[in-house]
Amino acid sequence: MSRFLKQFNWRFLLVRILANALALAVTATVLPKIYFVNKSIWNLLFMAITLGVLNAFVKPLLQALTLHFIVATYGLVIVLVNTVILLLLSLLFPERFAVDSLLWALVGGLVLGLLGSFLESLLGLTMPIVSDESLDLRRQLERQAARPRLLIARDQIATPAAPVDVGARTAGEPQQPEEDRA
């Protein structure tokens, strides 16, 4: 438990809550049939925290159950997952948040998903694939990522017409015919 508390990042959690609040507020502002019943900043923050909890626990469960459909529809089922999250938020707290119809919930799921992805990318909330603790693996991945660029750059250099003795000349010297070298 102490390891978890030592690695827990409070700033990351607060920025994620603010991103959820902003995405939910914009979704409720843009769409006429999705709205806050109680329009206060505390209600918005409470709903953002609740949305964050639902996104942390319910959304991965729903995505795991619909994994085959997510792959088959190129991710369009995630809109349905976001729709279920919005409807669940509306059912849990009807005195705070309302969604009037299933169609508007679908549109809201789309808008919420797009805004959430955009804000997470903009604010850098995506977790790194390789942790900072494994520096050797990170260096190896960086070398592998740089290697294709070196190959492309080498292929773009004009290839000479005659065979070249690479060891006999440097990169800055012009190529001379074999007869002139002796």
C-alpha positions, 0 to 999 in steps of 0.5 A: 500500500505504501508503494501505491501511495508513493507512486500516486500522482495527485496532479495527474488526478486533478488534471483528469478531473478538470478535463472530465469537468470541461468535457462534460460542461461543453457537452452539456452546453452544446447539446440541448437535451443534455443538461445540468439540473442544478447549475453550480460549480460544485455540481459540475465538479461533483459530476466530473468526479463521478464521471471520472469514477465511472470512466475508471471502473465501469468503462474498462469493464464495458470495453472488455465485454465489447472488445470484439465489437470494438475491433470489428467496428473500428472503435465506433462501439466506444460511442455506445460505451460513452452513451451508457456512461452518460445514461448511468450518470443521469440515472444515478443523479437525476436531481443533478444531471439529465439526458432527455432521450437515447438519441441525445445520449448517443450524440452526447457519447460521441461529443464526450468521447471526442472532447475527452480524447482531445483534452487528454492528448492536449494535457498529456494525460496518456500514460507512457508505455515505458516507465521512467524506471526502465532506462535501458529499455527506453534507450533501446526503443529510442535507438530503434525509433531512430534507425528507420530515419537513418535508413531513409536518409541513407537511401535518399543520398544519390548512389554513384554509378561506379562501384565505390571503395568506401574505405578509401575515401571520406564522405566529403571527397569527390569520387575519382575513377580507379585509374586516377587513384594510383 
